[in-house]
Amino acid sequence: MSTWGFKFRRDLRALNRRAREWRMILRGVASTDHPVMAHVIPIRRCNLSCTYCNEYDDFSKPVAFATMAERLDQLADLGTTIVTFSGGEPLLHPDLDRLIAHVRSRGMIAGMITNGYLLTPQRVNQLNDAGLDHMQISIDNVMPDEVSKKSLKVLDKKLQVLAEYALFHVNINSVLGGGIHNPEDALVVGKRALELGFTSTVGIIHDSSGQLRPIGSRERKVFLAMKNFEKRNFSQINYYQNNIANGRPSNWRCRAGARYLYICEDGLVHYCSQQRGYPAKPLAQYTVDDIRREYLTEKGCAPMCTISCVRQISYFDFWRDPQTIANTAPEVGHEPLVHIQSSGK
């Protein structure tokens, strides 16, 4: 395909995607009785072992396609607008393309979070054909080290492949804190992302319950510089991080369990990846009554939360409906940052 032809297809796909996103926003403002986003885990296994991550193991099998399709249908029936596949590493799931296509067939926006290691031109074209809308890749440093192998040196060729072949939106995210040796690397990564036509965001590391891990002056300086990279679109509403970067709590209404759902590989609904265990109700039994209850339930972990996806989705409702149901989840304590599951082999 000619360069002009590819650009036309990509621009056309972007227009269609933006139209669906605007419908999502309007629908989200009009009604609070449905989830805006669900993070779904099709496989817990990952091909990497970054020391700050507690969201993977090295042995889990992929969830069967039929089981995953049922869960996606249940989310669609609840009125969910966006489904993002995460893990683990979702590209390890043998039926990921079929799952993405199923999301799109039910009228939902399809996204994924990946480390990017398994991307090839053929794989990117398969994701195009499946109808993927958004991809986020995490890149934490310029050179790989013992903390993270998600480095620009390793992944730059993958980014070039995406720039050449991807019809979907690509965002590159970096994290600050958590033992990342050179926080200035995030600036190099962000500039490279923009050079390739992607968007760039930065996150702040949390402990294993999603709570703030204070960052130093170098990280704060980088964070403020990175804010200038962030384009003003829905996926980058991260204004709260100014408080987090300075170690200050935020006063906001977390709508986890209602507007945002985290569906683990066992099909249970949790508040988020770092608050697994509550409400821990099977998705198959989740109803509008559960959404309404959790929408009005305050979350004790909210003031020092750094989970950006929950924060972003909760912005839909920051201006309305005070939370009148007391928090019943366990008290949040600061747990160790490193909390890696393994097979024991």
ChimeraX attribute file (.defattr): number of C-alpha atoms within 10 A of each C-alpha:
attribute: neighborCount
match mode: 1-to-1
recipient: residues
	/A:1	6
	/A:2	7
	/A:3	9
	/A:4	9
	/A:5	10
	/A:6	15
	/A:7	15
	/A:8	13
	/A:9	13
	/A:10	18
	/A:11	14
	/A:12	13
	/A:13	18
	/A:14	16
	/A:15	12
	/A:16	12
	/A:17	17
	/A:18	13
	/A:19	12
	/A:20	16
	/A:21	17
	/A:22	12
	/A:23	13
	/A:24	18
	/A:25	15
	/A:26	12
	/A:27	15
	/A:28	20
	/A:29	11
	/A:30	10
	/A:31	10
	/A:32	19
	/A:33	19
	/A:34	23
	/A:35	27
	/A:36	24
	/A:37	25
	/A:38	26
	/A:39	24
	/A:40	25
	/A:41	25
	/A:42	31
	/A:43	28
	/A:44	24
	/A:45	24
	/A:46	21
	/A:47	16
	/A:48	17
	/A:49	22
	/A:50	19
	/A:51	16
	/A:52	21
	/A:53	22
	/A:54	19
	/A:55	21
	/A:56	22
	/A:57	21
	/A:58	18
	/A:59	16
	/A:60	15
	/A:61	13
	/A:62	19
	/A:63	18
	/A:64	13
	/A:65	16
	/A:66	10
	/A:67	13
	/A:68	21
	/A:69	16
	/A:70	14
	/A:71	19
	/A:72	23
	/A:73	17
	/A:74	17
	/A:75	27
	/A:76	19
	/A:77	12
	/A:78	18
	/A:79	19
	/A:80	26
	/A:81	26
	/A:82	24
	/A:83	24
	/A:84	23
	/A:85	25
	/A:86	23
	/A:87	25
	/A:88	27
	/A:89	26
	/A:90	24
	/A:91	25
	/A:92	19
	/A:93	20
	/A:94	15
	/A:95	16
	/A:96	22
	/A:97	19
	/A:98	15
	/A:99	21
	/A:100	27
	/A:101	17
	/A:102	19
	/A:103	26
	/A:104	18
	/A:105	13
	/A:106	16
	/A:107	14
	/A:108	25
	/A:109	23
	/A:110	23
	/A:111	22
	/A:112	23
	/A:113	22
	/A:114	20
	/A:115	21
	/A:116	21
	/A:117	17
	/A:118	14
	/A:119	19
	/A:120	16
	/A:121	15
	/A:122	11
	/A:123	16
	/A:124	21
	/A:125	16
	/A:126	15
	/A:127	22
	/A:128	19
	/A:129	13
	/A:130	20
	/A:131	23
	/A:132	24
	/A:133	26
	/A:134	19
	/A:135	21
	/A:136	22
	/A:137	20
	/A:138	22
	/A:139	27
	/A:140	28
	/A:141	28
	/A:142	22
	/A:143	14
	/A:144	15
	/A:145	14
	/A:146	11
	/A:147	17
	/A:148	20
	/A:149	22
	/A:150	24
	/A:151	20
	/A:152	22
	/A:153	14
	/A:154	17
	/A:155	21
	/A:156	17
	/A:157	14
	/A:158	18
	/A:159	23
	/A:160	14
	/A:161	17
	/A:162	24
	/A:163	18
	/A:164	15
	/A:165	19
	/A:166	24
	/A:167	26
	/A:168	23
	/A:169	20
	/A:170	23
	/A:171	21
	/A:172	22
	/A:173	20
	/A:174	24
	/A:175	21
	/A:176	28
	/A:177	20
	/A:178	19
	/A:179	14
	/A:180	20
	/A:181	15
	/A:182	15
	/A:183	23
	/A:184	19
	/A:185	22
	/A:186	29
	/A:187	20
	/A:188	14
	/A:189	25
	/A:190	23
	/A:191	16
	/A:192	18
	/A:193	23
	/A:194	15
	/A:195	11
	/A:196	14
	/A:197	13
	/A:198	18
	/A:199	23
	/A:200	27
	/A:201	26
	/A:202	27
	/A:203	20
	/A:204	22
	/A:205	24
	/A:206	26
	/A:207	22
	/A:208	23
	/A:209	22
	/A:210	23
	/A:211	23
	/A:212	22
	/A:213	23
	/A:214	17
	/A:215	17
	/A:216	14
	/A:217	10
	/A:218	13
	/A:219	21
	/A:220	20
	/A:221	13
	/A:222	17
	/A:223	24
	/A:224	14
	/A:225	14
	/A:226	21
	/A:227	17
	/A:228	11
	/A:229	17
	/A:230	18
	/A:231	13
	/A:232	10
	/A:233	8
	/A:234	13
	/A:235	16
	/A:236	18
	/A:237	18
	/A:238	20
	/A:239	11
	/A:240	18
	/A:241	24
	/A:242	15
	/A:243	14
	/A:244	22
	/A:245	24
	/A:246	13
	/A:247	15
	/A:248	15
	/A:249	16
	/A:250	15
	/A:251	12
	/A:252	18
	/A:253	23
	/A:254	30
	/A:255	31
	/A:256	30
	/A:257	27
	/A:258	27
	/A:259	27
	/A:260	30
	/A:261	27
	/A:262	27
	/A:263	27
	/A:264	23
	/A:265	19
	/A:266	14
	/A:267	21
	/A:268	22
	/A:269	28
	/A:270	24
	/A:271	23
	/A:272	23
	/A:273	20
	/A:274	18
	/A:275	19
	/A:276	16
	/A:277	15
	/A:278	15
	/A:279	16
	/A:280	18
	/A:281	15
	/A:282	15
	/A:283	22
	/A:284	14
	/A:285	10
	/A:286	16
	/A:287	15
	/A:288	15
	/A:289	11
	/A:290	15
	/A:291	23
	/A:292	17
	/A:293	15
	/A:294	23
	/A:295	28
	/A:296	21
	/A:297	22
	/A:298	21
	/A:299	24
	/A:300	16
	/A:301	19
	/A:302	22
	/A:303	18
	/A:304	19
	/A:305	25
	/A:306	25
	/A:307	21
	/A:308	18
	/A:309	18
	/A:310	23
	/A:311	24
	/A:312	19
	/A:313	22
	/A:314	21
	/A:315	17
	/A:316	18
	/A:317	19
	/A:318	15
	/A:319	10
	/A:320	8
	/A:321	11
	/A:322	14
	/A:323	17
	/A:324	11
	/A:325	13
	/A:326	11
	/A:327	15
	/A:328	12
	/A:329	14
	/A:330	12
	/A:331	9
	/A:332	14
	/A:333	12
	/A:334	13
	/A:335	13
	/A:336	12
	/A:337	20
	/A:338	14
	/A:339	15
	/A:340	16
	/A:341	16
	/A:342	13
	/A:343	8
	/A:344	6
	/A:345	5
